[in-house]
Amino acid sequence: MAATGGSGRQTLTEINVTPLVDVMLVLLIIFMVTAPLIQQGVEVKLPEARAKAIDAEEQKLVLSLRSDRSIWLGAGDDAARIPFAQLEEKLKANARAMKERELYLMADRGLPYGFVVEVMATVQRAGITNLGMITNPASDRTREVKADAR
């Protein structure tokens, strides 16, 4: 043991792991709380894509586009059907959409690209600045087909 100068104090040679354990427990709790929730809503056949999953702290505002070109705002039982002509004014009147300026889009894979782009442009005109796309995770078979195509 090494002693410093004549003061009688000894050098501490151990590592204190208590702060590390505290930080790890806090991180574990945060990850448990922010784990993605199962979301129920309007049935839409989503395209598959390899993308990073979103952390869902609370239920986000979702705009669903079904294969029959119907537009639904909300998720689950509280989803409301909105005519395309009224979409911009309904979004502007939605307090949550105007406060968060964030919306998630679930579009059926069978919809024409032009229709989805028209809806996205309407959402942007309504003042929504953050638009996320909801997809299903790509299956192993889809990954193999895409790898073979290269």
Steps between C-alpha positions, in 0.01 A plus 500: 500500500632836406469772758509869416746730672469448884131586521405138559252488209503210256431506128164352398564222248146361465245590235164610634233322291197640682452797260533262203230272640274802567538626144434154355183459709371839387571411135323166543190673639504756217519228236222304666272805509571609143465155343280509188133440571271284294289737297148418389329696231358500151602189308762594243733268306827677573805468280804335651823690555821465695496804724571594859200459729361808670491528877136553590460679833136575430261432219580720202252665266454266200353567155398174330442458126307185410502320167159651411662848532312576821688720748480441875639726773581336832567145608282229647135556578530880494605514131286739295451484124587824321418588139810597299350843421475581873834351610693828515235688699446206739874482572515877555206470741662210690661650811734207555630510142563874519671472840730207418542577126556124465301230323561137405374369166381141449433444129380176342763349271249476211437875481637694204811701582337818369212478748736455796707799384184714468406412858853577621491840325163576659638409842795733441269785393305449823816590695624156602880518483592148618346216302601142579420191295387183676608170341522137601846358568642317197478123525802276439349390167473862378863561593610190305305603189651852510850358551456266200384790283834676545 
